[in-house]
Amino acid sequence: MTQAASAPTLADALAPHSVAARRASQVALVVLGIALLAISAKIKVPMWPVPITMGTFAVLSLGAAYGPRLGLVTILGYMGIGALGFDVFAGSSAEAAGIDYMMGGTGGYLLGYVLATVLLGALAQRGWDRSMGKMAVAMLLGNVLIYVPGLFWLGALYGWDKPILQWGLTPFLLGDAIKLALAALVLPAAWKLVDRIRG
């Protein structure tokens, strides 16, 4: 295994040294991550043609910051809370939540969240989150992993004769480009701050 393949994530870099303290910090990070995902899903920034929701930004950034294992535990915890009926998704509400909501039109995108979290975590372990260029590419790949199962699920659910791309892709591309650029700036900047603190 190369050195780049075992690079620490932000969560690793900030973790305590003792095993007990490290475990406690991981639990705290999972709880914090689930809360951030739920809050971010409800943030909507006005934009044309549709508002920007910050859920995908939080999912991809969290995956990069946490790494594949801790990120996977966090995103599955988030999905589990949503499956129990709590209003934690961008389009969920008191009337539409839980498994029924998750099996609706957003189901494929939620699966994509899980896949993208693991991918971003794996790329972060190879140091991609320390470079603006590589982080932008990582975010792009993560978005692809979200859209592919999302669009396939929409097509399977509603039929391929429907305007699937107009429903589930093209209105969101501008907002995703903005979030991609933001993440490409934020994660490397966070690393510079961590390196300065540790140095």
C-alpha positions in Angstrom: 0.0 0.0 0.0 1.4 3.4 -0.9 1.7 6.3 1.5 -0.9 8.2 -0.5 -3.4 5.4 -0.1 -3.2 5.6 3.7 -3.2 9.4 4.1 -5.2 10.6 7.1 -8.6 12.2 6.7 -9.5 15.4 8.6 -11.2 13.3 11.2 -8.1 11.2 11.6 -5.9 14.3 11.9 -8.0 15.8 14.7 -8.6 12.5 16.6 -7.2 12.0 20.1 -4.3 9.6 20.5 -5.7 7.3 23.2 -8.0 4.5 22.0 -10.8 5.3 24.4 -10.8 9.0 23.6 -10.6 8.2 19.9 -13.7 5.9 20.1 -15.6 8.6 22.1 -14.7 11.2 19.5 -15.9 8.9 16.7 -19.2 8.5 18.3 -19.5 12.3 18.8 -18.5 12.8 15.1 -21.2 10.4 13.9 -23.9 12.2 16.0 -22.6 15.6 14.8 -22.5 14.4 11.2 -26.1 13.1 11.3 -27.3 16.4 12.8 -25.4 18.3 10.1 -26.8 16.2 7.3 -30.3 16.7 8.6 -29.9 20.5 9.0 -28.2 20.8 5.6 -31.0 18.9 3.9 -33.4 21.6 5.0 -31.3 24.6 3.9 -32.5 26.0 0.6 -30.7 28.9 -1.1 -32.7 30.8 -3.8 -31.4 30.0 -7.2 -32.6 29.7 -10.8 -34.1 27.4 -12.0 -34.5 25.6 -8.7 -33.3 26.5 -5.1 -30.0 25.0 -4.1 -30.3 22.5 -1.3 -27.2 21.9 0.8 -27.7 18.2 1.4 -25.4 17.0 -1.4 -22.7 19.4 -0.3 -22.9 18.1 3.3 -22.9 14.4 2.1 -19.8 14.8 -0.1 -17.9 17.1 2.3 -18.6 14.8 5.2 -17.4 11.8 3.2 -14.2 13.5 2.5 -13.7 14.7 6.0 -14.6 11.5 7.7 -13.2 8.8 5.4 -15.0 5.8 4.0 -15.7 3.9 7.3 -16.7 6.7 9.6 -18.6 8.3 6.7 -20.4 5.1 5.9 -21.5 4.7 9.6 -22.7 8.3 9.6 -24.7 8.2 6.4 -26.3 4.9 7.3 -27.2 6.3 10.7 -28.8 9.3 8.9 -30.7 6.9 6.6 -31.8 4.8 9.5 -33.2 7.8 11.3 -35.0 8.9 8.1 -36.4 5.3 7.7 -37.9 5.6 11.2 -40.0 8.5 10.0 -38.1 11.5 11.2 -38.1 14.6 9.0 -34.4 14.6 8.0 -34.5 14.7 4.2 -34.8 17.6 1.9 -38.3 16.8 0.7 -39.6 14.9 3.7 -42.3 16.3 5.9 -44.7 15.2 8.6 -47.0 13.9 5.9 -44.3 12.2 3.7 -41.5 10.5 5.6 -40.0 7.2 6.5 -39.7 4.2 4.2 -42.6 5.3 2.0 -40.7 8.6 1.3 -37.4 6.8 0.8 -38.9 4.4 -1.8 -40.4 7.3 -3.7 -38.7 9.5 -6.4 -35.7 10.3 -4.2 -34.9 6.7 -3.4 -32.1 6.4 -6.0 -30.5 9.6 -4.9 -30.4 8.4 -1.3 -28.7 5.3 -2.4 -26.3 7.5 -4.3 -25.6 9.4 -1.1 -24.3 6.3 0.5 -22.1 5.4 -2.5 -20.8 8.9 -2.9 -19.9 9.1 0.8 -17.7 6.0 0.6 -16.1 7.2 -2.7 -15.2 10.7 -1.3 -13.8 9.1 1.9 -11.7 6.7 -0.2 -10.4 9.5 -2.3 -9.6 11.6 0.8 -7.5 8.7 2.1 -5.5 9.2 -1.1 -5.0 12.9 -0.4 -7.5 14.3 -2.9 -9.1 16.6 -0.3 -5.8 18.5 0.0 -5.8 19.8 -3.5 -8.5 22.1 -5.0 -8.2 20.5 -8.4 -8.4 16.9 -7.1 -11.2 17.9 -4.7 -13.2 19.3 -7.6 -12.8 16.1 -9.5 -13.8 14.1 -6.5 -16.9 16.1 -6.0 -17.7 15.7 -9.7 -17.4 11.9 -9.4 -19.5 11.9 -6.2 -22.2 13.8 -8.0 -22.2 11.2 -10.8 -22.6 8.5 -8.2 -25.6 10.3 -6.8 -27.2 11.0 -10.2 -26.8 7.6 -11.8 -28.9 5.6 -9.3 -31.2 8.5 -8.9 -32.0 8.8 -12.6 -32.3 5.0 -13.0 -34.7 4.8 -10.1 -36.8 7.7 -11.5 -37.0 5.9 -14.9 -37.9 2.6 -13.3 -40.5 4.2 -11.1 -42.2 6.5 -13.5 -41.3 5.1 -16.9 -38.6 6.0 -19.4 -41.1 7.8 -21.6 -41.2 10.6 -19.0 -38.8 13.6 -19.1 -36.5 12.0 -16.5 -33.5 14.2 -17.2 -35.7 17.3 -16.9 -37.1 16.1 -13.6 -33.9 14.8 -12.0 -30.8 16.3 -13.6 -30.7 19.4 -15.7 -32.4 21.8 -13.2 -29.8 21.0 -10.5 -26.6 21.2 -12.6 -26.0 24.9 -11.9 -26.4 24.6 -8.2 -24.2 21.5 -8.1 -21.5 23.3 -10.0 -21.5 26.1 -7.3 -21.4 23.5 -4.5 -18.6 21.7 -6.2 -16.5 24.9 -6.4 -17.3 25.6 -2.7 -16.2 22.2 -1.6 -13.0 22.5 -3.7 -12.2 25.6 -1.7 -13.3 24.6 1.7 -11.7 21.2 2.2 -8.1 22.2 1.1 -8.5 25.3 3.2 -9.5 23.2 6.2 -6.3 21.1 5.7 -4.2 24.2 5.6 -5.7 25.4 8.9 -5.2 22.0 10.5 -1.5 21.8 9.3 -1.0 25.3 10.7 -2.4 24.3 14.1 -0.4 21.1 14.3 2.7 22.9 13.1 
